Amino acid sequence: MIPAAFDYHRPASLDEAIGLLTRHGEQAKLLSGGMSLLPTLKLRLGAFEHLIDINRIPGLDGIREDGDFLRIGAMTRQSALERSELIRRKYPILADAVPLIADPLVRNRGTIGGNVANGDPANDEPAIMIALGAALVARGPKGERTIAASKFYTDLYTTALARDEILVEIRIPVPPARSGGAYQKLKRKTGDFAVAAAAVQLTLDAKGAIERAGIGLTNAGPTPLEAADAAKFLVGKVPDAKTIGEAARLAAAIASPSEDYRGSVEYKKEMTRVMTGRALQSAVSRAEGK
């Protein structure tokens, strides 16, 4: 199918883009990588009178550590994350996930900001941002503000971003020593969304007990989910098989997936438990330097 007619805008600056969003309101949509937006338009599942292409705005991409944070520009392509030695070395949870996102063609064009800001519970990186305790930086006509990833997703395809705001950066706390993260994803075939997936980031104390933990779930409900009770249960405990098993059970208990061709509700909840357990085991091994 052919998309409905729209006006195309190519702002040269962030202020210009924000001005266009403010002027056109609900009839405007940002175009970054377009990997979700363009199919939506072509299938007539959505229509907007104005598309605002932010690809040529300088300063919206890049991967760097700055003080206590890893700063990733919202327009950073998935392929850049995949190639980053810094990501592979210090942020294995992202290194696990990015190669599982769609296929190389999509990763060459798709952006981390689009993946995070789209509000799709099946996207991989929102759960990872929740597990990492990331802050999402938004810019609008009133200036800049940060939103905790755990508070960002409010409903299906709905986020805390105002209509005249743009996600410009993701800030991830630099993990301390004895930290590890992992992402485990079950999917039917290459390029598919997850049947179930879990993101885990944790830190061990000097005695080997869990000092801090974050768990995010992909495709387990109408929004990316934070398994807060499971993470809280882990704190102060030695991560043995029994502890990991109980934390995985607690994480799966909050899942509310929908039945579809990927599986029944019962199957998906069980796979959420399995993926969480595997991600926990991998994160612990990495935190222990194994």
C-alpha positions as CSV (number, residue, x, y, z in Angstrom):
1,M,0.0,0.0,0.0
2,I,1.0,3.6,-0.4
3,P,1.0,5.9,2.7
4,A,-1.5,8.8,3.0
5,A,-0.2,12.1,1.8
6,F,2.0,14.1,4.2
7,D,4.3,17.2,4.3
8,Y,8.0,16.4,4.8
9,H,10.1,18.6,7.0
10,R,13.9,18.4,7.3
11,P,14.9,20.7,10.2
12,A,18.6,21.7,10.5
13,S,18.5,22.1,14.3
14,L,16.9,20.7,17.4
15,D,15.2,24.0,18.1
16,E,13.7,24.0,14.6
17,A,12.4,20.4,15.1
18,I,10.8,21.2,18.4
19,G,9.2,24.3,16.9
20,L,7.7,22.1,14.1
21,L,6.4,19.7,16.7
22,T,4.8,22.5,18.7
23,R,3.2,24.1,15.6
24,H,1.7,20.9,14.2
25,G,0.8,19.1,17.4
26,E,-0.9,15.7,17.0
27,Q,-0.6,15.7,13.3
28,A,3.2,15.7,13.4
29,K,5.5,12.6,13.8
30,L,9.3,12.4,14.1
31,L,11.2,10.3,11.6
32,S,14.5,8.9,12.9
33,G,15.4,5.4,11.6
34,G,11.8,4.8,10.4
35,M,12.0,1.1,10.9
36,S,8.7,1.1,12.8
37,L,7.1,4.2,11.4
38,L,7.4,3.5,7.6
39,P,5.7,0.1,7.7
40,T,2.9,1.7,9.9
41,L,2.4,4.4,7.3
42,K,2.6,2.0,4.3
43,L,0.0,-0.3,5.8
44,R,-2.3,2.6,6.7
45,L,-2.2,1.6,10.4
46,G,-1.4,5.2,11.1
47,A,-1.3,8.6,9.2
48,F,0.2,11.9,10.0
49,E,0.0,15.2,8.1
50,H,3.6,16.2,8.9
51,L,6.8,14.0,9.1
52,I,9.8,15.7,10.7
53,D,13.0,14.1,9.7
54,I,15.7,14.6,12.4
55,N,18.4,12.6,10.7
56,R,20.4,15.6,9.7
57,I,20.4,17.4,13.0
58,P,24.0,17.4,14.3
59,G,25.0,16.2,17.8
60,L,22.3,13.6,18.3
61,D,24.5,10.5,18.0
62,G,27.6,9.1,19.7
63,I,28.6,6.7,22.4
64,R,30.9,7.9,25.2
65,E,31.5,7.7,28.9
66,D,31.4,11.0,30.7
67,G,32.0,11.0,34.4
68,D,29.6,8.5,36.0
69,F,27.5,7.9,32.9
70,L,27.6,6.3,29.5
71,R,25.9,8.8,27.2
72,I,24.3,7.5,24.0
73,G,22.8,9.9,21.5
74,A,19.3,9.0,20.6
75,M,20.1,9.0,16.9
76,T,22.9,6.4,17.3
77,R,22.4,3.5,14.9
78,Q,22.0,0.0,16.3
79,S,24.9,-1.0,14.0
80,A,27.2,1.5,15.8
81,L,26.3,0.0,19.1
82,E,27.0,-3.5,17.6
83,R,30.5,-2.3,16.5
84,S,31.4,-0.5,19.8
85,E,34.3,-1.9,21.7
86,L,33.2,0.0,24.8
87,I,29.8,-1.6,24.7
88,R,31.2,-5.1,24.2
89,R,33.7,-4.6,27.1
90,K,31.7,-2.8,29.8
91,Y,28.0,-3.2,28.8
92,P,27.5,-6.8,27.8
93,I,23.7,-6.6,28.3
94,L,23.6,-4.3,25.3
95,A,26.1,-6.4,23.4
96,D,23.8,-9.4,24.0
97,A,20.7,-7.7,22.7
98,V,21.7,-5.6,19.7
99,P,22.6,-8.5,17.4
100,L,19.2,-10.0,18.2
101,I,17.3,-6.9,16.9
102,A,15.7,-7.7,13.6
103,D,18.4,-8.1,10.9
104,P,21.5,-6.2,9.7
105,L,19.5,-4.1,7.3
106,V,17.3,-2.8,10.1
107,R,20.2,-2.3,12.5
108,N,22.1,-0.2,9.9
109,R,19.2,2.2,9.8
110,G,17.3,1.8,13.1
111,T,18.3,4.0,16.1
112,I,18.4,3.3,19.8
113,G,16.2,6.4,20.4
114,G,13.5,5.1,18.1
115,N,13.6,1.7,19.7
116,V,13.4,3.2,23.2
117,A,10.9,6.0,22.5
118,N,8.4,4.0,20.3
119,G,6.7,2.5,23.4
120,D,6.5,-0.9,21.8
121,P,6.6,-3.6,24.6
122,A,8.2,-6.0,22.1
123,N,11.2,-3.8,21.4
124,D,14.3,-5.1,23.1
125,E,16.1,-2.0,24.5
126,P,13.3,-0.6,26.8
127,A,13.6,-3.5,29.2
128,I,17.4,-3.2,29.1
129,M,17.2,0.5,30.0
130,I,14.9,-0.4,32.9
131,A,17.4,-3.0,34.2
132,L,20.3,-0.6,33.8
133,G,18.5,2.2,35.7
134,A,19.0,4.5,32.8
135,A,17.7,8.1,32.5
136,L,16.1,9.3,29.3
137,V,16.8,12.9,28.4
138,A,14.1,14.8,26.6
139,R,14.2,18.3,25.1
140,G,11.2,20.5,24.5
141,P,10.2,24.1,24.3
142,K,10.6,24.4,28.1
143,G,14.1,23.0,28.1
144,E,15.6,19.7,29.1
145,R,14.4,17.1,31.6
146,T,15.3,13.5,32.5
147,I,12.9,10.7,32.9
148,A,13.7,7.4,34.7
149,A,13.4,4.5,32.3
150,S,11.2,2.7,34.9
151,K,8.7,5.6,34.7
152,F,8.9,6.2,31.0
153,Y,6.3,3.7,29.7
154,T,2.8,4.5,30.7
155,D,0.6,2.3,28.3
156,L,0.7,0.5,25.0
157,Y,2.8,2.6,22.6
158,T,2.5,5.5,25.1
159,T,5.4,7.1,27.0
160,A,6.0,10.0,29.3
161,L,7.3,12.2,26.4
162,A,5.1,15.2,25.7
163,R,4.1,15.7,22.1
164,D,6.5,18.6,21.7
165,E,9.5,16.8,23.2
166,I,12.3,14.9,21.6
167,L,14.3,12.1,23.2
168,V,17.9,13.3,22.7
169,E,20.1,11.1,24.9
170,I,20.2,8.1,27.1
171,R,22.3,8.2,30.2
172,I,23.3,4.9,31.8
173,P,25.2,4.7,35.1
174,V,28.7,3.4,34.7
175,P,28.6,0.0,36.4
176,P,30.9,-0.4,39.4
177,A,33.4,-3.2,39.9
178,R,31.9,-6.7,40.2
179,S,29.0,-5.9,38.0
180,G,27.5,-8.0,35.2
181,G,24.5,-7.8,32.9
182,A,22.8,-10.1,30.4
183,Y,19.9,-10.3,28.0
184,Q,18.2,-13.5,27.1
185,K,15.6,-13.7,24.3
186,L,13.5,-16.5,22.9
187,K,12.2,-15.9,19.4
188,R,10.9,-18.2,16.7
189,K,13.2,-17.1,13.9
190,T,15.8,-14.5,13.0
191,G,14.3,-11.0,12.9
192,D,11.3,-11.9,15.0
193,F,10.1,-10.2,18.1
194,A,10.5,-12.0,21.4
195,V,8.3,-14.8,22.6
196,A,9.8,-13.8,25.9
197,A,12.9,-11.9,27.0
198,A,14.6,-10.7,30.1
199,A,17.2,-8.1,30.9
200,V,19.3,-8.3,34.1
201,Q,22.0,-6.0,35.5
202,L,23.5,-6.6,39.0
203,T,26.4,-5.9,41.2
204,L,28.0,-8.2,43.8
205,D,29.5,-7.1,47.1
206,A,32.9,-8.1,48.4
207,K,31.4,-11.3,49.9
208,G,29.6,-12.4,46.7
209,A,26.1,-11.4,47.7
210,I,24.0,-9.2,45.4
211,E,24.3,-5.6,46.3
212,R,22.1,-4.1,43.5
213,A,19.8,-5.7,40.9
214,G,17.6,-4.5,38.0
215,I,15.3,-6.8,36.0
216,G,13.3,-5.7,32.9
217,L,11.0,-7.9,30.8
218,T,10.3,-7.7,27.1
219,N,6.9,-8.5,25.5
220,A,5.5,-9.6,28.9
221,G,2.6,-7.1,29.0
222,P,1.3,-3.9,27.4
223,T,4.4,-2.0,28.4
224,P,8.0,-3.0,29.1
225,L,7.9,-4.3,32.7
226,E,10.2,-3.7,35.7
227,A,10.3,-6.8,37.9
228,A,10.9,-4.7,41.0
229,D,9.9,-7.4,43.6
230,A,12.2,-10.0,42.0
231,A,15.1,-7.5,42.0
232,K,14.4,-6.5,45.6
233,F,14.3,-10.2,46.6
234,L,17.8,-10.7,45.3
235,V,19.5,-7.9,47.3
236,G,21.6,-9.2,50.1
237,K,21.4,-12.8,49.0
238,V,24.1,-15.1,47.6
239,P,23.0,-15.9,44.0
240,D,22.8,-19.7,44.2
241,A,20.4,-21.8,42.2
242,K,17.6,-21.6,44.7
243,T,17.8,-17.8,44.9
244,I,17.9,-17.4,41.2
245,G,15.0,-19.8,40.7
246,E,12.8,-17.9,43.2
247,A,13.7,-14.5,41.6
248,A,12.9,-15.9,38.2
249,R,9.5,-17.1,39.5
250,L,8.8,-13.7,41.0
251,A,9.6,-12.0,37.7
252,A,7.3,-14.3,35.7
253,A,4.5,-13.7,38.2
254,I,4.1,-10.1,37.0
255,A,4.0,-11.0,33.3
256,S,0.6,-10.5,31.5
257,P,1.3,-11.5,27.9
258,S,-1.3,-11.9,25.2
259,E,-1.9,-15.1,23.4
260,D,-0.9,-15.1,19.8
261,Y,0.8,-17.2,17.2
262,R,4.0,-17.1,19.3
263,G,2.3,-19.1,22.1
264,S,-0.3,-19.2,24.8
265,V,-0.3,-17.0,27.9
266,E,0.9,-20.0,30.1
267,Y,3.8,-20.8,27.7
268,K,4.9,-17.2,27.5
269,K,4.9,-16.8,31.3
270,E,6.9,-19.9,31.7
271,M,9.4,-18.8,29.1
272,T,9.6,-15.4,30.9
273,R,10.7,-17.4,34.0
274,V,13.2,-19.4,32.0
275,M,14.7,-16.4,30.3
276,T,15.0,-14.5,33.6
277,G,16.8,-17.4,35.2
278,R,19.2,-17.7,32.3
279,A,19.9,-14.0,32.3
280,L,20.5,-14.0,36.0
281,Q,23.0,-16.9,35.8
282,S,24.9,-15.2,33.0
283,A,24.9,-11.8,34.8
284,V,26.3,-13.4,37.9
285,S,29.0,-15.2,36.0
286,R,30.1,-12.0,34.4
287,A,30.1,-10.1,37.7
288,E,32.3,-12.9,39.1
289,G,34.7,-12.4,36.1
290,K,34.0,-15.8,34.6
